[in-house]
Structure formats: C-alpha cells, structure tokens
Amino acid sequence: MTRTGNLILAAIFAAAIVFAVFALWKTNPPPPQVTFVSLQGEKISTASLRGKVVLVNFWATDCAVCVKEMPEITATYNKYRAQGFETIAVAMRHDPPNHVLAYVENNKLPFTVALDPMGELARAFGDVKLTPTSFVIDRQGQVVMRILGELEFAKLHALLEEKLQEL
C-alpha cells in the first residue's frame, strides 16, 4: 500500500475512534443495578424505578450542606411526586443509623431514605465519597445529571420539568 493509502486509512481509523468516543460521551449511562433498602425495610431496585424521574441524593446528618438543602429537597419531592418523581436519600456509610432515623423522624421526610452500611451503594454510583452528591435519572433509566455539592434548585426544577414531560 502506498504512503498516501496508509495516511487515508489512518485518518479514517482516527475519525472512527473520535466518532465512537463522542457517541459514548453523548450517551447517558444507566444507573447501577442496585437495591435500596428503606428505613422501613422496603426494597427498591433501580429497575423498579423505570418510568419515573428519580433524584438519588447521597447525604449525611453531619454534612451541613446536606442538612441545609434537605427542606428544599422535601419541597421539590412534594411539588413533583404526583407527576412521577421519586426521591431516594442514601445516608452514607459513616452516618450512624440512629442519627439518620432521628433526623428523618424529626424532619418528617416524606420520601424514601436508605442506609448504606457497607458503602455498596456509594461504590456502585461511581465511588461517591463527598456529600452531598446527587444523581438525576430519567424515565428511561438513564443518568442525565450528576451533581457534586449543593443542588441549584432552579436548575434542578427546570431539568425535572423537562424530564417529567418525556414519556
């Protein structure tokens, strides 16, 4: 093969790789296949949440930002739940279960709160170590946003409204 032919093949191969990487980058990954266990012992798998828009929020009772944003997460849940929105708050491994239970009861959290005593949920969601870390999952079961740090509720609400309109 000539040098020009090799260059053309190399260019085509490079373009194919770039296209493949771009296609993967643009594709929303599915959430891990895990089962959350609520404080009441209810088991909820990510597969069972298909058809809903879901906020998965990793938090801790000793995280000032987490505690600060929890009333707004509650208000968001109450605002959108009738439209097919679900919230699952996952307490981090280091958070004592009695602290989580007391917080949930004292603040009357209306959504599912799960414990992660072995850190398996945090690992499955990309090795979450910092709180708060949140994920928005669309009705098709794709992660459409990962938010590290405090939620910007105006942006979150805009995204939720968009995703709740999708069928």
C-alpha positions as CSV (number, residue, x, y, z in Angstrom):
1,M,0.0,0.0,0.0
2,T,1.2,3.5,-0.8
3,R,2.1,6.1,1.8
4,T,-1.0,8.1,0.8
5,G,-3.2,5.0,1.2
6,N,-1.8,4.4,4.7
7,L,-2.4,8.0,5.6
8,I,-6.0,7.8,4.3
9,L,-6.6,4.6,6.3
10,A,-5.1,6.2,9.4
11,A,-7.3,9.2,9.0
12,I,-10.4,7.1,8.6
13,F,-9.5,5.0,11.6
14,A,-8.8,8.1,13.7
15,A,-12.1,9.6,12.6
16,A,-13.9,6.4,13.6
17,I,-12.3,6.5,17.0
18,V,-13.3,10.1,17.6
19,F,-16.8,9.4,16.5
20,A,-17.1,6.4,18.8
21,V,-15.7,8.3,21.8
22,F,-18.1,11.2,21.0
23,A,-21.0,8.8,20.7
24,L,-20.1,7.2,24.1
25,W,-19.7,10.7,25.7
26,K,-23.1,11.8,24.5
27,T,-24.9,8.6,25.7
28,N,-26.3,8.8,29.2
29,P,-25.1,5.9,31.3
30,P,-27.7,3.7,33.0
31,P,-27.6,3.8,36.8
32,P,-26.0,0.8,38.6
33,Q,-28.3,-2.1,39.2
34,V,-28.7,-1.8,42.9
35,T,-31.4,-2.3,45.6
36,F,-32.0,0.4,48.1
37,V,-33.4,-0.7,51.5
38,S,-35.5,1.9,53.1
39,L,-35.5,2.6,56.9
40,Q,-38.8,0.7,56.9
41,G,-37.2,-2.3,55.3
42,E,-38.8,-1.8,51.8
43,K,-36.6,-2.9,48.9
44,I,-36.5,-0.7,45.9
45,S,-34.4,-1.6,42.9
46,T,-33.2,0.8,40.2
47,A,-35.0,-1.4,37.7
48,S,-38.3,-0.9,39.6
49,L,-37.9,2.9,39.2
50,R,-38.1,2.8,35.4
51,G,-40.9,5.1,34.2
52,K,-40.2,7.6,37.0
53,V,-37.8,10.6,37.2
54,V,-35.6,9.9,40.2
55,L,-33.3,12.0,42.4
56,V,-30.8,9.9,44.2
57,N,-29.1,12.0,46.9
58,F,-26.1,10.8,48.9
59,W,-26.1,12.7,52.2
60,A,-25.2,12.6,55.9
61,T,-26.6,14.0,59.0
62,D,-23.1,15.5,59.9
63,C,-23.0,17.4,56.5
64,A,-24.1,21.0,57.0
65,V,-24.9,21.5,53.3
66,C,-26.9,18.3,53.2
67,V,-29.0,19.3,56.2
68,K,-29.4,22.8,54.7
69,E,-30.7,21.5,51.4
70,M,-33.0,18.8,52.8
71,P,-36.0,21.1,53.3
72,E,-35.8,22.1,49.7
73,I,-35.4,18.5,48.6
74,T,-38.6,17.8,50.5
75,A,-40.4,20.7,48.8
76,T,-39.1,19.5,45.4
77,Y,-40.4,16.0,46.1
78,N,-43.8,17.3,47.2
79,K,-44.0,19.6,44.2
80,Y,-43.3,16.9,41.6
81,R,-44.2,13.5,43.1
82,A,-47.7,13.4,41.6
83,Q,-46.1,13.7,38.1
84,G,-44.0,10.6,38.5
85,F,-41.0,12.0,40.5
86,E,-39.3,9.9,43.2
87,T,-36.5,10.8,45.7
88,I,-34.2,8.4,47.4
89,A,-31.9,9.8,50.0
90,V,-29.0,7.5,50.8
91,A,-27.3,8.0,54.1
92,M,-23.5,7.5,53.9
93,R,-21.8,4.6,55.5
94,H,-20.3,6.6,58.3
95,D,-23.6,8.0,59.4
96,P,-24.9,6.2,62.5
97,P,-28.3,4.7,61.7
98,N,-29.8,6.1,64.9
99,H,-28.8,9.6,63.8
100,V,-30.4,9.1,60.4
101,L,-33.6,7.7,61.9
102,A,-33.8,10.6,64.3
103,Y,-33.3,13.1,61.6
104,V,-35.9,11.5,59.3
105,E,-38.5,11.4,62.1
106,N,-37.8,14.9,63.4
107,N,-38.0,16.4,59.9
108,K,-40.8,14.2,58.7
109,L,-39.0,13.4,55.4
110,P,-41.8,12.1,53.0
111,F,-39.5,10.2,50.6
112,T,-37.5,7.1,50.8
113,V,-34.4,7.2,53.0
114,A,-32.0,4.3,52.7
115,L,-28.9,3.3,54.7
116,D,-25.7,2.2,53.0
117,P,-23.9,0.5,55.9
118,M,-21.3,-1.3,53.8
119,G,-20.8,1.6,51.3
120,E,-22.0,-0.6,48.4
121,L,-24.5,1.9,47.0
122,A,-21.9,4.7,47.1
123,R,-19.3,2.5,45.3
124,A,-21.9,1.4,42.7
125,F,-22.7,5.0,41.9
126,G,-19.1,5.8,41.0
127,D,-17.5,5.6,44.4
128,V,-19.3,8.5,46.0
129,K,-17.2,9.9,48.8
130,L,-18.3,13.5,49.1
131,T,-21.7,14.7,50.3
132,P,-24.0,15.9,49.0
133,T,-23.7,14.1,45.7
134,S,-26.9,13.7,43.7
135,F,-28.0,11.9,40.5
136,V,-31.0,12.6,38.3
137,I,-32.3,9.5,36.5
138,D,-34.8,9.9,33.7
139,R,-37.9,7.8,32.9
140,Q,-35.9,5.5,30.6
141,G,-33.5,4.7,33.4
142,Q,-30.5,6.9,32.2
143,V,-28.4,9.1,34.5
144,V,-28.9,12.5,33.0
145,M,-27.1,14.6,35.6
146,R,-24.6,14.1,38.4
147,I,-24.3,17.0,40.9
148,L,-21.4,17.2,43.3
149,G,-22.2,19.7,46.1
150,E,-25.2,21.7,46.9
151,L,-28.1,21.5,44.5
152,E,-29.1,24.5,42.5
153,F,-32.8,24.1,42.8
154,A,-33.9,26.4,40.0
155,K,-31.7,24.4,37.6
156,L,-32.9,21.1,39.1
157,H,-36.6,22.1,38.8
158,A,-36.0,23.1,35.1
159,L,-34.4,19.7,34.4
160,L,-37.2,17.8,36.3
161,E,-39.9,19.6,34.4
162,E,-38.2,18.8,31.1
163,K,-37.7,15.1,32.0
164,L,-41.2,14.7,33.5
165,Q,-42.7,15.8,30.2
166,E,-40.9,13.0,28.4
167,L,-42.7,9.7,28.0
